[in-house]
């Protein structure tokens, strides 16, 4: 079975993916309410669902989703460590550099 996560709001306007990831990890919505207690994902699971797993749905798993030889060199450098920041700071993570197809496009 294939699973992935994304926010469909991006079809309307750019959306910060860290808000969705923070919700998946903490179970706390934008109003500060806990939703479905005990059903949160680990940080590693959430990151994998938003990246590598979604490449399958796009039929691009041979090109994107993980850093491997032969795949597009798309990646971000973050301003803080996703795996160690307090839960409440996940939503504050920002990219300081973005690389698309091997070229720096931000930062």
Secondary structure as UniProt FT lines:
FT   HELIX           8..11
FT   HELIX           17..26
FT   TURN            30..31
FT   TURN            37..38
FT   HELIX           43..50
FT   HELIX           52..57
FT   TURN            58..59
FT   TURN            61..63
FT   TURN            69..70
FT   STRAND          75..78
FT   TURN            82..84
FT   HELIX           87..92
FT   STRAND          95..100
FT   TURN            101..102
FT   STRAND          103..106
//
